[in-house]
Amino acid sequence: MKTIADLGDLRGKRVLVRADFNVPLDGTTITDDGRIRAALPTITTLLDGGARVVLTAHLGRPAGEGFEEKYSLAPVAARLGELLDQPVALAEDLVGESAKATVAALDDGQVALLENVRFDKRETSKDAAERESLAAELAALADVFVSDGFGVVHRKQASVYDVADNLPHAVGGLVRREIEALRRATEDPARPYAVVLGGAKVSDKLGVIENLLSKADRLLIGGGMVFTFLAAQGHAVGKSLLEADQIDAVKGYLATAAERGVQIVLPTDVVVAPEFTAESPATVVGVDAIPDDEIGLDIGPESQQAFAAALSDARTIVWNGPMGVFEFDAFAGGTRAVAQGIIDATSAGAFSIVGGGDSAAAVRVLGFDEAGFSHISTGGGASLEFLEGKDLPGISVLED
């Protein structure tokens, strides 16, 4: 794949950059600007080279039938302007008259942001011709294309995939670093190789688990998905999240792990509560004593110690998914213990990846120093699909 340096002198050139600015909002307030900050190195590299930077990105899940104020990228433009210490012009549309005028008004070293690309239903269309028509209109606004939104490279969408066929293209620094980190964790990783999986559903990670059973030395399972594992071992899980239709699949994974010598680390105690609320009283119980009328919301203190111990001598660690409802303080202990365990292992020489999404958010919400991890991914879904061994369309299209 070509890098920005391979594109030559970009002074005066219009560079279309597909970024990932799908940040969480509380009304119009950005609650976590991690993805915006992650894009800064590529943007500043282009601006310092005299390029006229045209950013395109999505936010949320608009209907695709035109402008929706709650999904406007206006808060992103404002925050990006603060971080760059220069104005960021926001076009009122994606490829219409406002976009054309906004891009035409750019001078060397200036930046503009097009309005939410998913306001146009062609962006996510399954019809290649529809996507290609939008890609052609986007390409008409630029001279070259740089792909720097890792959180979307697993999607075959107009601004991610099709536009690369319309312009000279290169991979941005963020995506390049993501791919290099994930390859290091999957193509001959230093061992022991430990993978921590959490989050809500087993079904979201079936492909990852299956693939990792031939690669990892240890799988540490927490989060809501662990209760399907516990059920597969014969435990009652009360009102906890359970995917009963996945129990047989999980039993198969446990058997395969045993055959291959892969250690599956499951909690021995959990934190339960009557309701899924921050104020609900928390109780620690063994996994064989979960009350019928309570819901498991975190791994327990004994398990936290066991998980930290299982990470202590690892030399490659990938973490995707929190261990509990970390947004509620009473149920954040497991996620906090895993994060600290990974930091400790990293300081002792391990290479660690936080696999984006809720895991990356947890690092920031719980106040950990991001520098304590080797790499924090900006794309949860993309990193999962990479770990599954799937082809990522937004990457393959850049390979010349």
C-alpha positions in Angstrom: 0.0 0.0 0.0 1.2 3.5 -0.8 1.7 5.9 2.0 1.2 9.7 2.0 4.9 10.1 1.3 4.4 8.1 -1.9 1.9 10.6 -3.2 4.7 13.2 -3.8 4.3 16.9 -3.3 0.7 17.7 -2.2 1.0 21.4 -2.0 -2.1 23.0 -3.5 -3.6 19.6 -4.0 -7.1 18.8 -2.7 -6.8 15.7 -0.5 -10.0 13.8 0.4 -9.5 12.0 3.7 -11.9 9.4 5.0 -11.7 9.8 8.7 -13.6 8.1 11.6 -15.3 10.8 13.6 -18.1 8.6 15.0 -17.8 9.9 18.5 -20.2 9.6 21.4 -22.4 12.6 22.0 -24.5 13.9 24.9 -26.8 16.2 23.0 -24.3 18.3 21.1 -21.4 17.7 23.5 -18.7 15.2 22.6 -18.1 12.9 25.6 -15.0 11.1 24.2 -12.9 12.8 21.5 -10.4 9.9 21.2 -11.2 9.3 17.5 -10.8 12.9 16.6 -7.4 13.1 18.4 -6.3 9.9 16.7 -6.8 11.5 13.3 -4.6 14.6 14.1 -1.2 13.2 13.0 -2.4 12.5 9.4 -4.3 15.7 9.1 -1.4 17.8 10.4 1.0 16.0 8.1 -1.1 17.0 5.1 -1.6 20.5 6.3 2.1 21.0 7.0 2.7 19.8 3.4 0.5 22.6 2.0 -2.4 20.3 1.1 -6.0 21.4 1.0 -7.6 18.8 3.3 -11.2 17.7 2.7 -12.5 15.4 5.4 -15.4 13.1 5.1 -16.9 11.0 7.9 -20.1 9.7 9.4 -21.7 10.1 12.8 -24.4 7.8 14.2 -27.0 6.0 12.2 -29.0 8.5 10.2 -31.8 7.3 7.9 -29.9 8.3 4.8 -32.7 10.5 3.5 -31.0 13.9 4.0 -29.9 16.2 6.9 -30.7 15.2 10.5 -29.6 17.8 13.0 -28.8 15.3 15.8 -26.3 13.6 13.5 -24.7 16.7 12.2 -20.9 16.8 12.3 -21.0 20.4 13.6 -19.7 19.4 17.1 -16.8 17.5 15.4 -15.9 20.5 13.3 -15.8 22.7 16.4 -13.7 20.3 18.4 -11.3 19.6 15.5 -10.8 23.3 15.1 -9.9 23.6 18.7 -7.4 20.8 18.5 -5.8 22.1 15.2 -5.9 25.7 16.5 -7.4 26.8 13.2 -10.9 27.1 11.7 -12.5 24.0 10.2 -15.1 24.9 7.6 -18.1 22.7 7.7 -20.0 22.3 4.4 -23.8 22.2 4.8 -24.0 19.1 2.5 -21.9 16.3 1.3 -21.4 16.7 -2.5 -23.9 19.6 -3.2 -23.4 23.3 -3.8 -22.2 24.0 -0.3 -19.6 21.3 -0.4 -18.3 22.5 -3.8 -18.1 26.1 -2.6 -16.5 25.2 0.7 -13.8 23.1 -1.0 -13.2 25.8 -3.7 -12.6 28.4 -1.0 -9.8 26.4 0.7 -6.3 27.7 0.5 -3.1 25.7 1.0 -2.8 24.4 4.6 -6.5 24.7 5.3 -9.1 22.1 6.1 -12.8 21.6 5.5 -15.3 18.9 6.8 -18.1 17.7 4.6 -21.4 17.0 6.3 -22.3 13.4 7.5 -21.6 11.1 4.6 -24.5 8.8 5.7 -27.0 11.5 5.1 -26.8 10.1 1.5 -28.2 6.6 1.3 -25.8 5.7 -1.5 -23.0 5.6 1.0 -24.1 2.3 2.5 -26.1 0.9 -0.5 -25.7 -2.7 -1.4 -26.0 -1.7 -5.0 -22.5 -1.1 -6.4 -23.7 1.3 -9.0 -25.3 3.6 -6.4 -22.2 3.6 -4.3 -20.0 4.3 -7.3 -22.2 7.3 -8.3 -21.6 8.9 -4.9 -17.9 7.9 -5.0 -17.6 9.7 -8.3 -19.1 12.9 -6.9 -16.8 12.8 -3.9 -13.8 12.2 -6.1 -14.7 15.3 -8.2 -14.0 17.4 -5.1 -10.4 16.1 -4.8 -7.2 15.2 -6.5 -6.1 12.3 -4.2 -7.6 10.1 -1.6 -6.2 9.1 1.8 -7.9 6.4 3.8 -7.5 7.1 7.5 -10.7 5.8 9.2 -9.8 2.4 10.6 -13.2 2.1 12.3 -14.9 1.8 8.9 -12.4 -0.2 6.8 -14.4 -3.4 7.3 -17.3 -1.8 5.4 -17.7 -1.8 1.6 -19.0 1.7 1.4 -18.7 4.6 -1.1 -16.4 6.8 0.9 -14.3 3.9 2.2 -14.1 1.5 -0.8 -15.4 2.8 -4.1 -13.8 6.2 -4.0 -10.3 4.6 -3.9 -11.0 3.4 -7.5 -11.6 7.0 -8.6 -8.4 8.7 -7.3 -4.7 8.1 -6.7 -4.8 6.8 -3.2 -2.8 6.0 -0.1 -3.2 4.7 3.4 -3.1 7.3 6.2 -0.9 7.1 9.2 -3.6 6.0 11.6 -4.7 3.0 9.5 -1.1 2.0 8.8 -0.4 1.9 12.5 -3.5 -0.1 13.2 -2.7 -2.7 10.6 1.0 -3.0 11.7 -0.1 -3.5 15.3 -2.8 -6.1 14.5 -0.4 -8.0 12.3 2.2 -8.0 15.1 -0.5 -9.6 17.3 -1.6 -12.2 14.8 1.4 -13.1 12.6 3.9 -14.9 14.8 3.1 -13.1 18.1 5.4 -13.2 21.1 4.2 -15.9 23.6 2.4 -16.5 25.8 -0.3 -14.8 23.7 -3.4 -13.9 25.8 -6.7 -12.5 24.5 -9.2 -10.9 26.8 -12.8 -10.9 25.4 -15.8 -9.2 27.0 -18.8 -7.3 25.9 -22.4 -8.3 25.7 -22.9 -11.2 23.3 -21.0 -14.4 22.4 -22.6 -14.2 19.0 -20.7 -11.0 18.2 -17.4 -12.8 18.7 -18.0 -16.4 17.5 -15.7 -16.0 14.5 -13.0 -14.4 16.7 -13.1 -17.2 19.2 -13.0 -19.9 16.6 -10.0 -18.2 14.9 -8.1 -17.5 18.1 -8.4 -21.2 19.3 -5.7 -21.9 16.7 -3.5 -18.9 17.6 -3.8 -17.8 21.2 -2.4 -19.6 24.3 -5.1 -18.2 26.7 -8.6 -16.7 26.3 -9.9 -14.7 29.2 -13.7 -14.4 29.0 -15.8 -11.8 30.9 -18.6 -9.4 30.3 -22.2 -10.3 29.5 -20.9 -13.0 27.1 -19.4 -15.0 30.0 -22.8 -16.2 31.2 -23.3 -18.3 28.1 -20.0 -19.9 28.9 -21.1 -20.5 32.5 -24.4 -22.0 31.3 -22.5 -24.3 29.0 -20.7 -25.5 32.1 -24.0 -26.3 33.7 -24.3 -23.2 35.9 -27.6 -21.3 36.5 -27.1 -17.7 35.6 -30.3 -16.0 37.0 -31.4 -13.0 35.0 -28.0 -12.5 33.5 -27.6 -12.1 29.7 -27.8 -15.5 28.1 -27.8 -16.6 24.5 -29.3 -20.0 24.9 -29.0 -20.7 21.2 -25.2 -20.4 21.5 -24.7 -22.9 24.3 -23.9 -25.8 22.1 -21.4 -23.7 20.1 -19.7 -22.6 23.3 -19.5 -26.2 24.5 -17.7 -27.0 21.2 -15.2 -24.2 21.8 -14.5 -25.4 25.3 -13.9 -28.9 24.0 -11.6 -27.6 21.2 -9.6 -25.5 23.6 -9.1 -28.6 25.8 -7.9 -30.6 22.8 -5.5 -27.9 21.6 -4.1 -27.0 25.0 -5.6 -23.5 24.9 -6.4 -22.2 28.4 -9.9 -20.8 28.9 -10.0 -18.5 31.9 -13.5 -18.0 33.3 -14.6 -16.1 36.4 -15.1 -18.1 39.6 -17.2 -15.3 41.2 -19.3 -12.5 39.8 -20.9 -9.3 41.0 -24.7 -9.5 40.8 -27.6 -7.0 41.5 -31.4 -7.1 41.3 -31.6 -4.6 38.5 -29.4 -3.1 35.7 -29.0 0.3 37.4 -26.1 2.2 38.9 -27.9 2.3 42.3 -28.8 -1.4 42.4 -27.1 -3.0 45.5 -24.2 -5.2 44.4 -23.4 -8.6 45.9 -20.4 -10.9 45.2 -21.4 -14.6 44.7 -19.7 -17.7 43.3 -20.6 -18.6 39.7 -22.3 -21.7 41.2 -24.6 -19.6 43.4 -26.1 -16.9 41.2 -29.6 -16.1 42.5 -32.5 -16.7 40.1 -33.7 -13.2 40.5 -30.4 -11.3 40.1 -28.3 -10.3 37.1 -24.5 -10.6 36.7 -22.9 -7.2 35.9 -19.2 -7.8 36.5 -16.6 -10.4 37.3 -15.8 -10.7 41.1 -12.7 -9.8 43.1 -11.4 -13.3 43.2 -11.7 -13.5 39.4 -10.1 -10.1 39.0 -7.0 -11.4 40.7 -7.0 -14.5 38.6 -7.4 -12.5 35.4 -4.5 -10.2 36.4 -2.3 -13.3 37.2 -3.1 -14.8 33.8 -1.9 -11.6 32.1 1.2 -11.1 34.2 3.6 -13.2 32.1 1.9 -12.7 28.7 4.1 -11.2 26.0 1.3 -10.4 23.6 -2.1 -9.2 24.8 -5.3 -8.3 22.9 -8.2 -6.9 24.8 -11.7 -6.5 23.2 -14.7 -5.8 25.4 -15.2 -4.7 29.0 -15.5 -7.2 31.9 -18.7 -5.6 33.3 -20.8 -2.5 33.2 -17.9 -0.1 33.7 -20.1 3.0 33.4 -21.5 2.1 36.8 -18.8 2.4 39.5 -20.1 -0.7 41.5 -19.6 -2.8 38.4 -16.3 -1.4 37.1 -13.9 -3.4 39.2 -13.3 -6.2 36.6 -12.6 -3.8 33.7 -10.3 -1.8 35.9 -8.4 -4.9 37.1 -7.9 -6.1 33.5 -6.8 -2.7 32.3 -4.3 -2.4 35.2 -3.1 -6.0 34.6 -2.4 -5.2 30.9 -0.6 -2.0 31.9 1.6 -4.0 34.3 2.4 -6.6 31.7 3.2 -4.0 29.1 5.6 -2.3 31.5 7.3 -5.7 31.9 7.8 -6.0 28.1 4.5 -7.3 26.7 3.0 -5.9 23.4 -0.6 -4.9 24.1 -3.5 -3.9 22.0 -6.8 -2.4 23.3 -9.2 -3.3 20.6 -11.2 -0.2 20.2 -14.9 0.4 20.9 -16.0 0.0 24.6 -12.6 -1.1 25.7 -10.9 2.1 24.5 -13.7 4.1 26.0 -13.3 2.3 29.3 -9.6 3.2 29.4 -10.5 6.9 29.2 -13.6 6.8 31.4 -11.7 5.0 34.2 -8.8 7.4 34.0 -6.0 5.2 32.8 -3.0 6.7 31.0 -3.2 5.6 27.4 0.5 5.5 27.2 0.4 2.5 29.4 -0.8 0.4 26.4 1.3 -0.4 23.3 -1.6 0.4 21.0 -5.2 1.6 21.4 -7.3 0.8 18.3 -9.9 3.2 17.0 -12.1 0.5 15.5 -13.8 -2.2 17.6 -15.6 -3.9 14.7 -12.7 -3.6 12.3 -10.2 -5.0 14.8 -12.5 -7.9 15.5 -12.9 -8.8 11.9 -9.1 -8.6 11.5 -8.7 -11.0 14.4 -11.2 -13.3 12.7 -9.0 -13.3 9.7 -11.6 -11.7 7.4 -10.7 -9.5 4.4 -11.2 -5.8 5.1 -12.5 -4.2 1.9 -11.2 -0.7 2.8 -7.7 -2.1 3.1 -7.7 -4.5 0.2 -8.8 -1.8 -2.2 -5.7 0.2 -1.3 -3.3 -2.7 -2.2 -1.9 -2.0 -5.7 
